[in-house]
Amino acid sequence: MSDQILLSGNLQEVTKKALVWLLNKKPIKELRDWGTAFSLWPPHFTTSCCGAEFGAFSAARFDGERYGMLPFSSSRQSNILVIEGTMTRKMARAARIVYEQMPEPKYVMAIGACSLEGGIFWNSYNTVLPSEVGIPVDIYVPGCPIRPEAIARGLLTLQKRIMGHDSIKM
Ligand code: SF4
């Protein structure tokens, strides 16, 4: 018998599993997590007035880009969705589409009291929370209006979490 290797089964599936196994091994996992944590790119997507504070966070004084957060024009190349305060039912549909277009691994940061529990619009007929439309939130940052420093703190917390406990999903 020659020393040929007989491969059987679904080669594509086996390759995918081997790739996931490899990506979750140290030190590749640590390198991947470090790279992900410092390249969190949100799509340009504003739901409400907390968006003005997020704009201030991205501008010169607070310089959000120094944390690796670069607002990007395409949701297909983005990996963090920032829900900025109130979300109307109409906007929630768009948010869900944007979230579904983003590749894994992806994260959601919800900022402002309105995204936590409704804020001043808590009893409005036309607002919803991210969890009600199937958008899982990784980190909430409270405040009304939220300060750019609080967004920075929330981002640093998320970065620590990504580097500590994350695992790739495919
Ligand atoms: S939390 Fe305050 S600033 Fe933010 S969207 Fe709600 S009302 Fe506006």
Boltz pocket constraint, residues with backbone or C-beta under 6 A from the ligand:
constraints:
  - pocket:
      binder: B
      contacts: [[A, 48], [A, 49], [A, 50], [A, 84], [A, 85], [A, 86], [A, 111], [A, 112], [A, 113], [A, 114], [A, 115], [A, 118], [A, 119], [A, 120], [A, 143], [A, 144], [A, 145], [A, 146]]
      max_distance: 6.0
